[in-house]
Amino acid sequence: MQAASYSKTQIWLHWGIAVLILVQFLAHDGMEH
């Protein structure tokens, strides 16, 4: 495992996807009520 090649890109991808899923979940939840 090379931490150097991962760090920035991998973290940004991981958090970007996590935020997108969270936003979708919250938006869907808000629409239902």
CNS distance restraints for C-alpha pairs under 8 A (distance, minus, plus):
assign (resid   2 and name CA) (resid   6 and name CA) 6.54 0.50 0.50
assign (resid   3 and name CA) (resid   7 and name CA) 5.76 0.50 0.50
assign (resid   5 and name CA) (resid   9 and name CA) 7.96 0.50 0.50
assign (resid   6 and name CA) (resid  10 and name CA) 5.18 0.50 0.50
assign (resid   6 and name CA) (resid  11 and name CA) 7.53 0.50 0.50
assign (resid   7 and name CA) (resid  11 and name CA) 5.89 0.50 0.50
assign (resid   8 and name CA) (resid  12 and name CA) 6.04 0.50 0.50
assign (resid   9 and name CA) (resid  13 and name CA) 6.09 0.50 0.50
assign (resid  10 and name CA) (resid  14 and name CA) 6.05 0.50 0.50
assign (resid  11 and name CA) (resid  15 and name CA) 6.08 0.50 0.50
assign (resid  12 and name CA) (resid  16 and name CA) 5.71 0.50 0.50
assign (resid  13 and name CA) (resid  17 and name CA) 6.11 0.50 0.50
assign (resid  14 and name CA) (resid  18 and name CA) 6.20 0.50 0.50
assign (resid  15 and name CA) (resid  19 and name CA) 5.96 0.50 0.50
assign (resid  16 and name CA) (resid  20 and name CA) 6.18 0.50 0.50
assign (resid  17 and name CA) (resid  21 and name CA) 6.17 0.50 0.50
assign (resid  18 and name CA) (resid  22 and name CA) 6.17 0.50 0.50
assign (resid  19 and name CA) (resid  23 and name CA) 6.02 0.50 0.50
assign (resid  20 and name CA) (resid  24 and name CA) 6.12 0.50 0.50
assign (resid  21 and name CA) (resid  25 and name CA) 6.08 0.50 0.50
assign (resid  22 and name CA) (resid  26 and name CA) 6.11 0.50 0.50
assign (resid  23 and name CA) (resid  27 and name CA) 5.92 0.50 0.50
assign (resid  24 and name CA) (resid  28 and name CA) 6.01 0.50 0.50
assign (resid  25 and name CA) (resid  29 and name CA) 6.05 0.50 0.50
assign (resid  26 and name CA) (resid  30 and name CA) 5.98 0.50 0.50
assign (resid  27 and name CA) (resid  31 and name CA) 6.18 0.50 0.50
assign (resid  28 and name CA) (resid  32 and name CA) 6.40 0.50 0.50
assign (resid  29 and name CA) (resid  33 and name CA) 6.82 0.50 0.50
